[in-house]
């Protein structure tokens, strides 16, 4: 499993919002924060991350 940011297509990653482990694919939502891309498990988590990144990340 790869840490985020830096998740690559075809690898496992952990959603920074929900904690769900998932396989990264090109259709997963991505959020750019402070110049880094984070992949989330779903659109709902992407919206939460965009609204309050400090709650989920150390930025």
Steps between C-alpha positions, in 0.01 A plus 500: 500500500632843407481803722334810367588717325667285238243228443544337159247336270475127565633523856315499831451826685316612811237771474615795715138566603332164563804279548370251242772311310431489126668430167592825328359539151465797264130544589560564871448859616819702550547813706800733467607652832816705552636374167444131578235268353295285736280217372178434689273197500191695389361842405357552849845465657652725232251775591578467871874516430462810281289679763723427800841357407656585838251272672624201297859591411805656657535802272 
